[in-house]
């Protein structure tokens, strides 16, 4: 929502550094009961609980980019689920640390990390086993442990004089490179295997130091993942290392929290008058490929506060016969980012020098490639930098999905100068007869001969048409919230 003057993120950071009592408790921390929390449910007196900690968000009301009404949805209650649905990536601990009232007095009973999903599976297994046992006189114990073996992952390791190999047996036949994320930082090895909305994690403090570069081999047919590390010293390891807290767990990805690694800025190129293409190089000790339709989070410390923002990686160019990218495949992340004149985060990003580092998270997102592969007509509705998720989607659709008859991009912008990669899009339309691009401007000059206006049902009914009566259609939309909401309607 539009914020009042003097209510920017930087203004909020200044207020939190001013020494003003933002909790109303003069620096005291208290235990908060559910009854006490429920009393503070008004705009002029609003407390919210997030993950067991209670914050007085009253002073933050006018600074909240999503508006006061969104905060009030959680007033006087536990707002954790609501927070996670909207923006779990926001570092609320850093943003609201001066608003901390205290802990909830009564902690809910929680299952240890990694156990919740297991218990859920085991309960379901037991039910079916009992039903099966009533009909089939076989050993309960045999069936139960056979099922457990096939559900849960396992790992092993072995060594040579100069190599350490960790083998993860996923028992999944469709494991590919995009589902495996490996980082090795300061002897800390972290290997994560993604399975839909869950993940399996191997996380170990290695017994000895290893070299920076690592290799990952994936045997897709048997679901085996090998992580190969080079020893710094050719000595015999007595053990792999000490397991860390989340080691050998299989839980929901949303319960994992975000993991970051520092990436080096290697280039920065102008795309339009206010948008730049940033190239970030991954560490040698990282294996990470970002799936089509997924985004990452960038994290910067600004004025002592951690700020986090999501961005969708793009390609260095559209699938045309241009020069090869400067980075080896998978070693770089390209981000197309609009620099806002008063944007705290993007201004700091723009001031980064080549060679500086910034923290980049693991990818997140819910788009399934299978949806694209099952479609015959693909329509992409984008506004401004909402074009960025379409870049990889276009590449995937035109290079790997042969059943698509029509791929159409309807690209909304204010002016001609705002159109991202206009020349590339026009050349792509000439190169591939299945692809069509339509530019629509809301504030054109008198010289503009193309279409103008904003997203509307009449405009969409003109451009979004099936190639045949019963064709399977997929429509993807991205842009500012009002654009997206209106488009969906």
C-alpha positions as CSV (number, residue, x, y, z in Angstrom):
1,X,0.0,0.0,0.0
2,X,1.1,3.6,-0.4
3,X,2.9,4.7,2.7
4,X,2.8,8.2,4.2
5,X,5.9,10.4,3.8
6,X,8.5,9.5,6.4
7,X,7.3,5.9,6.7
8,X,9.9,4.2,4.5
9,X,12.0,1.1,5.6
10,X,14.9,3.5,6.3
11,X,12.7,5.6,8.4
12,X,11.7,2.5,10.4
13,X,15.3,1.5,10.9
14,X,16.1,5.0,12.1
15,X,13.2,4.8,14.6
16,X,14.5,1.5,16.0
17,X,17.9,2.9,16.5
18,X,16.6,6.1,18.2
19,X,16.4,4.5,21.7
20,X,12.6,5.2,21.9
21,X,10.7,2.6,23.9
22,X,8.7,0.8,21.2
23,X,7.3,-2.0,23.5
24,X,5.8,0.2,26.2
25,X,7.6,-1.9,28.8
26,X,10.6,0.3,29.3
27,X,13.1,-2.4,28.3
28,X,11.6,-5.2,30.3
29,X,10.9,-8.6,28.8
30,X,7.8,-10.5,30.1
31,X,6.2,-13.9,29.7
32,X,2.9,-13.5,27.9
33,X,-0.1,-15.7,28.5
34,X,-2.7,-16.4,25.8
35,X,-5.2,-14.3,27.7
36,X,-2.8,-11.4,27.9
37,X,-2.0,-11.6,24.2
38,X,-5.7,-11.6,23.3
39,X,-6.2,-8.3,25.1
40,X,-3.8,-6.4,22.7
41,X,-5.9,-6.7,19.6
42,X,-6.5,-3.1,18.5
43,X,-4.6,-0.8,16.1
44,X,-3.6,1.4,18.9
45,X,-2.5,-1.6,21.0
46,X,-1.5,-4.5,18.8
47,X,0.6,-7.5,19.9
48,X,1.4,-10.5,17.6
49,X,3.0,-13.8,18.4
50,X,5.5,-15.3,15.8
51,X,7.2,-18.6,16.6
52,X,6.7,-18.3,20.4
53,X,7.9,-14.6,20.6
54,X,5.5,-11.7,21.1
55,X,6.0,-8.3,19.5
56,X,4.2,-5.0,20.0
57,X,3.7,-4.0,16.4
58,X,1.7,-0.9,17.2
59,X,4.5,1.5,16.3
60,X,5.2,-0.5,13.1
61,X,1.6,-0.2,11.7
62,X,2.2,2.8,9.5
63,X,5.5,1.4,8.2
64,X,4.2,-2.0,7.1
65,X,4.3,-2.2,3.3
66,X,1.3,-4.6,3.2
67,X,-0.9,-2.1,5.2
68,X,-2.4,-2.0,8.7
69,X,-5.3,-4.3,7.8
70,X,-2.9,-7.2,7.0
71,X,-1.2,-6.9,10.5
72,X,-4.6,-6.7,12.2
73,X,-5.5,-10.1,10.8
74,X,-3.1,-11.5,13.5
75,X,-3.8,-9.0,16.2
76,X,-3.8,-10.6,19.7
77,X,-3.1,-14.0,18.3
78,X,-0.4,-16.4,17.1
79,X,0.3,-15.0,13.6
80,X,3.0,-17.6,12.6
81,X,0.9,-19.4,10.0
82,X,-0.4,-16.2,8.4
83,X,3.2,-14.8,8.4
84,X,4.5,-17.9,6.7
85,X,1.8,-17.8,4.1
86,X,2.6,-14.2,3.1
87,X,6.3,-13.7,3.6
88,X,8.2,-16.2,5.7
89,X,11.4,-14.9,4.1
90,X,11.2,-11.6,5.9
91,X,13.7,-11.4,8.8
92,X,11.2,-10.3,11.4
93,X,13.6,-10.9,14.3
94,X,15.9,-8.2,13.0
95,X,13.1,-5.9,11.8
96,X,11.1,-6.1,15.1
97,X,13.9,-6.7,17.7
98,X,13.1,-3.4,19.4
99,X,9.4,-4.3,19.6
100,X,10.0,-7.6,21.4
101,X,7.7,-8.0,24.4
102,X,8.8,-11.4,25.5
103,X,8.0,-15.2,25.1
104,X,4.7,-16.9,25.3
105,X,4.3,-18.3,28.8
106,X,3.0,-21.7,27.6
107,X,4.9,-23.4,24.9
108,X,2.8,-25.8,22.7
109,X,4.0,-29.4,22.7
110,X,6.2,-29.8,19.7
111,X,7.6,-32.9,18.1
112,X,11.4,-32.9,17.6
113,X,12.6,-31.7,14.2
114,X,12.3,-34.5,11.6
115,X,9.9,-36.6,13.7
116,X,6.6,-34.9,12.7
117,X,6.5,-36.2,9.2
118,X,7.8,-39.6,10.3
119,X,5.1,-40.0,12.9
120,X,2.5,-39.0,10.3
121,X,3.8,-41.7,7.9
122,X,4.1,-44.3,10.6
123,X,0.5,-43.7,11.8
124,X,-0.8,-44.1,8.3
125,X,1.3,-47.2,7.8
126,X,0.0,-48.8,11.0
127,X,-3.6,-48.2,9.9
128,X,-3.0,-49.9,6.5
129,X,-1.0,-52.7,8.1
130,X,-3.8,-53.5,10.5
131,X,-6.3,-53.6,7.6
132,X,-3.9,-55.8,5.6
133,X,-3.3,-58.1,8.6
134,X,-7.0,-58.7,8.9
135,X,-7.1,-59.9,5.3
136,X,-3.7,-61.5,4.9
137,X,-2.0,-63.6,7.6
138,X,1.5,-62.2,7.0
139,X,4.0,-60.9,9.5
140,X,3.2,-57.3,10.7
141,X,6.8,-56.8,11.7
142,X,8.1,-57.7,8.3
143,X,5.7,-55.5,6.4
144,X,6.2,-52.5,8.7
145,X,10.0,-52.4,8.5
146,X,10.0,-53.1,4.8
147,X,7.8,-50.0,4.3
148,X,10.0,-48.0,6.6
149,X,13.0,-48.9,4.5
150,X,11.4,-47.7,1.3
151,X,10.2,-44.4,2.9
152,X,13.2,-43.1,4.6
153,X,16.6,-42.2,3.2
154,X,20.0,-43.4,4.3
155,X,23.6,-42.5,3.6
156,X,27.1,-43.9,3.8
157,X,30.6,-42.8,3.2
158,X,34.0,-44.2,2.1
159,X,37.5,-42.8,1.4
160,X,40.6,-43.2,-0.7
161,X,44.0,-41.6,-0.1
162,X,42.8,-38.2,-1.4
163,X,38.9,-38.4,-1.7
164,X,35.9,-38.6,0.6
165,X,32.7,-39.9,-1.0
166,X,29.3,-39.5,0.7
167,X,26.6,-41.7,-0.8
168,X,22.9,-40.8,-0.2
169,X,20.4,-43.6,-1.1
170,X,17.2,-41.7,-1.9
171,X,15.1,-44.7,-3.2
172,X,13.6,-42.1,-5.6
173,X,13.9,-42.8,-9.4
174,X,13.3,-39.3,-10.6
175,X,16.1,-37.5,-8.7
176,X,17.9,-34.9,-10.9
177,X,20.5,-32.2,-10.5
178,X,17.9,-29.5,-9.7
179,X,16.8,-31.5,-6.6
180,X,20.2,-31.8,-5.1
181,X,21.8,-28.8,-3.2
182,X,25.2,-29.2,-1.7
183,X,27.3,-26.6,0.2
184,X,30.6,-27.0,2.0
185,X,31.6,-24.0,4.1
186,X,34.4,-24.0,6.8
187,X,34.3,-27.9,7.1
188,X,30.5,-27.8,7.4
189,X,29.0,-30.1,4.8
190,X,25.3,-29.6,3.9
191,X,23.6,-31.9,1.4
192,X,19.9,-31.5,0.8
193,X,17.7,-33.6,-1.4
194,X,14.3,-32.1,-2.4
195,X,11.2,-34.4,-2.6
196,X,8.1,-32.3,-3.5
197,X,7.4,-30.2,-0.4
198,X,9.8,-32.2,1.9
199,X,13.6,-32.6,2.0
200,X,16.2,-34.9,3.3
201,X,19.3,-33.3,4.9
202,X,22.8,-34.6,5.6
203,X,24.6,-31.9,7.7
204,X,28.0,-32.7,9.2
205,X,30.9,-30.8,10.8
206,X,33.6,-32.7,8.9
207,X,36.5,-34.3,10.8
208,X,39.2,-32.7,8.6
209,X,39.5,-29.8,6.1
210,X,38.6,-30.4,2.4
211,X,39.4,-28.4,-0.7
212,X,37.0,-25.9,-2.2
213,X,35.8,-27.7,-5.3
214,X,33.4,-30.6,-4.9
215,X,31.6,-32.9,-7.3
216,X,28.1,-34.3,-7.3
217,X,27.2,-37.4,-9.3
218,X,23.5,-38.6,-9.6
219,X,22.4,-42.0,-10.7
220,X,18.9,-41.1,-11.6
221,X,17.7,-44.7,-12.3
222,X,18.5,-45.9,-8.9
223,X,18.2,-42.6,-7.0
224,X,21.7,-42.6,-5.7
225,X,23.6,-39.3,-5.0
226,X,27.3,-39.1,-4.6
227,X,29.1,-36.1,-3.0
228,X,32.8,-36.2,-3.7
229,X,35.2,-34.1,-1.6
230,X,39.0,-33.7,-2.0
231,X,41.0,-34.0,1.2
232,X,43.3,-31.1,2.0
233,X,45.8,-33.6,3.5
234,X,46.2,-37.2,2.4
235,X,45.5,-38.7,5.8
236,X,43.1,-41.5,6.9
237,X,39.9,-40.2,8.4
238,X,38.7,-42.2,11.4
239,X,35.2,-40.7,11.1
240,X,33.3,-38.5,8.7
241,X,32.6,-35.9,11.4
242,X,30.1,-34.7,14.0
243,X,26.4,-34.6,13.0
244,X,24.8,-31.2,13.3
245,X,21.3,-30.6,14.8
246,X,19.3,-31.1,11.6
247,X,21.4,-34.0,10.3
248,X,19.6,-37.1,8.8
249,X,16.1,-35.5,9.0
250,X,13.3,-35.7,6.5
251,X,10.8,-32.8,7.1
252,X,8.7,-30.2,5.3
253,X,10.8,-27.6,3.4
254,X,8.9,-24.8,5.1
255,X,10.1,-26.1,8.5
256,X,13.8,-26.1,7.4
257,X,14.3,-22.3,7.3
258,X,16.4,-20.6,4.5
259,X,20.0,-21.5,4.0
260,X,22.3,-18.9,2.5
261,X,25.7,-18.9,0.9
262,X,27.9,-15.8,-0.1
263,X,28.1,-15.2,-3.8
264,X,30.5,-12.8,-5.6
265,X,29.2,-10.1,-7.9
266,X,31.1,-10.6,-11.2
267,X,29.2,-8.3,-13.6
268,X,26.5,-5.7,-13.8
269,X,24.9,-4.6,-17.1
270,X,22.3,-2.1,-18.0
271,X,19.1,-3.5,-19.5
272,X,16.9,-0.4,-19.5
273,X,17.2,3.1,-18.0
274,X,16.3,1.7,-14.5
275,X,16.9,-2.1,-14.7
276,X,20.2,-4.0,-14.5
277,X,21.3,-7.6,-15.0
278,X,23.4,-8.8,-12.1
279,X,25.7,-11.8,-12.4
280,X,26.5,-13.6,-9.1
281,X,29.0,-16.4,-9.0
282,X,28.4,-19.3,-6.7
283,X,31.2,-20.6,-4.5
284,X,33.2,-23.5,-5.9
285,X,32.0,-25.5,-2.9
286,X,28.4,-25.2,-3.9
287,X,26.2,-27.3,-6.2
288,X,23.0,-25.5,-6.9
289,X,20.7,-25.4,-10.0
290,X,17.6,-23.2,-9.7
291,X,14.6,-24.8,-11.3
292,X,12.4,-23.0,-13.8
293,X,9.7,-20.9,-12.1
294,X,11.5,-20.7,-8.7
295,X,13.1,-17.7,-6.9
296,X,15.9,-17.0,-4.4
297,X,16.2,-14.5,-1.6
298,X,19.0,-11.9,-1.4
299,X,20.1,-10.8,2.1
300,X,21.9,-7.6,2.9
301,X,22.7,-5.9,6.2
302,X,21.6,-2.2,5.9
303,X,22.1,0.2,8.8
304,X,22.6,-2.8,11.1
305,X,19.3,-4.5,10.0
306,X,19.1,-7.7,7.9
307,X,16.9,-7.0,4.9
308,X,15.7,-9.9,2.6
309,X,14.1,-9.7,-0.8
310,X,13.0,-12.3,-3.3
311,X,14.1,-12.3,-7.0
312,X,13.6,-14.8,-9.8
313,X,16.8,-15.8,-11.7
314,X,16.8,-15.3,-15.4
315,X,19.1,-16.4,-18.2
316,X,21.9,-14.1,-19.5
317,X,19.9,-13.9,-22.7
318,X,16.9,-15.5,-24.4
319,X,17.4,-18.8,-26.4
320,X,19.0,-17.1,-29.5
321,X,22.3,-17.6,-31.3
322,X,24.2,-15.1,-29.2
323,X,27.5,-15.4,-27.4
324,X,28.0,-18.1,-24.7
325,X,27.5,-16.9,-21.1
326,X,30.7,-15.8,-19.4
327,X,30.1,-18.3,-16.5
328,X,30.1,-22.1,-16.8
329,X,26.6,-23.6,-16.7
330,X,25.2,-23.6,-13.2
331,X,28.1,-21.6,-11.7
332,X,26.3,-18.3,-12.0
333,X,23.0,-16.8,-11.0
334,X,21.6,-14.0,-13.2
335,X,19.1,-11.5,-11.7
336,X,17.3,-8.8,-13.6
337,X,16.5,-6.1,-11.0
338,X,14.8,-2.7,-11.2
339,X,16.6,0.0,-9.2
340,X,14.1,2.2,-7.5
341,X,15.2,5.8,-6.7
342,X,14.0,5.6,-3.1
343,X,14.4,1.8,-2.8
344,X,16.6,1.0,0.2
345,X,17.4,-2.5,-0.9
346,X,17.9,-1.9,-4.6
347,X,20.0,1.2,-4.0
348,X,22.3,-0.8,-1.8
349,X,22.4,-3.5,-4.4
350,X,23.3,-1.0,-7.1
351,X,26.1,0.3,-5.0
352,X,27.8,-3.1,-4.8
353,X,31.2,-3.1,-6.5
354,X,32.4,-6.0,-8.8
355,X,34.0,-8.5,-6.4
356,X,31.7,-7.7,-3.5
357,X,29.7,-10.5,-1.9
358,X,26.0,-10.9,-1.2
359,X,24.1,-13.7,0.5
360,X,21.8,-15.9,-1.7
361,X,19.3,-18.5,-0.4
362,X,18.2,-21.9,-1.6
363,X,15.5,-21.7,-4.3
364,X,11.8,-21.8,-3.5
365,X,8.7,-22.0,-5.6
366,X,5.8,-24.3,-6.6
367,X,5.7,-24.3,-10.4
368,X,5.8,-27.8,-11.8
369,X,7.4,-28.3,-15.2
370,X,4.8,-31.1,-15.7
371,X,2.1,-28.4,-16.0
372,X,3.9,-26.9,-19.0
373,X,4.7,-30.3,-20.5
374,X,0.9,-31.2,-20.4
375,X,-0.1,-28.0,-22.2
376,X,-0.7,-27.2,-25.8
377,X,-1.2,-23.4,-25.5
378,X,0.9,-21.3,-23.1
379,X,0.0,-17.7,-22.3
380,X,2.4,-15.5,-20.2
381,X,1.0,-12.3,-18.8
382,X,3.7,-10.0,-17.4
383,X,4.0,-6.5,-16.1
384,X,7.3,-4.7,-15.7
385,X,9.8,-6.9,-13.9
386,X,7.1,-9.6,-13.6
387,X,8.8,-10.6,-16.9
388,X,11.7,-12.2,-15.0
389,X,10.0,-15.5,-14.2
390,X,8.9,-15.8,-17.8
391,X,12.5,-15.9,-19.1
392,X,13.4,-19.4,-18.0
393,X,9.8,-20.5,-18.6
394,X,10.1,-19.3,-22.3
395,X,13.4,-21.1,-22.7
396,X,12.1,-24.3,-21.3
397,X,8.8,-24.2,-23.3
398,X,10.5,-23.5,-26.6
399,X,13.5,-25.8,-26.3
400,X,12.1,-28.8,-24.4
401,X,8.3,-29.0,-24.8
402,X,7.5,-30.1,-28.3
403,X,3.7,-30.5,-27.8
404,X,3.2,-26.7,-27.4
405,X,1.5,-25.2,-30.4
406,X,1.3,-21.6,-29.2
407,X,3.5,-19.6,-26.7
408,X,2.3,-16.1,-26.3
409,X,3.7,-13.3,-24.1
410,X,1.5,-10.3,-23.4
411,X,3.9,-7.8,-21.9
412,X,2.5,-4.7,-20.1
413,X,4.7,-1.6,-19.4
414,X,4.3,2.1,-18.9
415,X,6.5,3.4,-21.7
416,X,8.6,2.0,-24.5
417,X,11.8,2.7,-22.5
418,X,10.5,0.3,-19.8
419,X,10.3,-2.8,-22.1
420,X,12.8,-5.4,-21.0
421,X,14.7,-7.2,-23.7
422,X,12.4,-5.9,-26.5
423,X,14.9,-6.7,-29.3
424,X,15.5,-10.2,-28.0
425,X,11.8,-10.9,-27.8
426,X,11.1,-9.6,-31.3
427,X,14.0,-11.7,-32.7
428,X,12.8,-14.8,-30.8
429,X,9.3,-14.3,-32.4
430,X,11.0,-14.2,-35.9
431,X,13.1,-17.3,-35.1
432,X,10.3,-19.6,-33.6
433,X,6.9,-19.5,-35.3
434,X,5.2,-20.8,-32.2
435,X,6.2,-17.7,-30.2
436,X,4.3,-14.4,-30.3
437,X,4.9,-11.3,-28.2
438,X,2.4,-8.4,-27.7
439,X,3.6,-5.2,-26.1
440,X,0.9,-3.1,-24.3
441,X,1.7,0.4,-22.9
442,X,-0.3,2.4,-20.3
443,X,1.6,5.7,-20.8
444,X,2.7,5.7,-24.5
445,X,4.0,8.6,-26.4
446,X,2.1,9.9,-29.5
447,X,4.5,8.0,-31.7
448,X,3.5,4.6,-30.3
449,X,1.7,2.5,-32.9
450,X,1.1,-0.6,-30.8
451,X,-1.7,-1.4,-28.3
452,X,-2.2,0.7,-25.2
453,X,-4.2,0.3,-22.0
454,X,-4.1,-1.7,-18.8
455,X,-5.0,-5.3,-18.1
456,X,-8.8,-5.9,-18.7
457,X,-11.2,-8.7,-19.6
458,X,-11.8,-7.2,-23.0
459,X,-8.1,-6.9,-23.8
460,X,-7.4,-10.4,-22.6
461,X,-10.3,-11.9,-24.5
462,X,-8.6,-10.5,-27.7
463,X,-5.2,-12.1,-27.1
464,X,-5.8,-15.2,-25.0
465,X,-7.5,-17.6,-27.4
466,X,-7.2,-21.3,-27.7
467,X,-5.4,-22.6,-30.8
468,X,-8.2,-25.1,-31.1
469,X,-11.5,-25.8,-29.4
470,X,-10.3,-28.4,-26.9
471,X,-6.6,-27.5,-26.5
472,X,-5.1,-27.6,-23.0
473,X,-4.2,-24.1,-21.8
474,X,-1.8,-22.9,-19.2
475,X,-1.8,-19.2,-18.2
476,X,1.0,-17.8,-16.0
477,X,0.8,-14.3,-14.6
478,X,3.3,-12.1,-12.7
479,X,3.6,-8.4,-11.9
480,X,2.6,-5.9,-9.2
481,X,-0.1,-7.2,-6.9
482,X,-3.0,-5.1,-8.4
483,X,-2.0,-6.3,-11.9
484,X,-1.9,-10.0,-10.8
485,X,-5.2,-9.8,-8.8
486,X,-7.0,-8.1,-11.7
487,X,-5.6,-10.6,-14.2
488,X,-6.7,-13.6,-12.1
489,X,-10.2,-12.1,-11.8
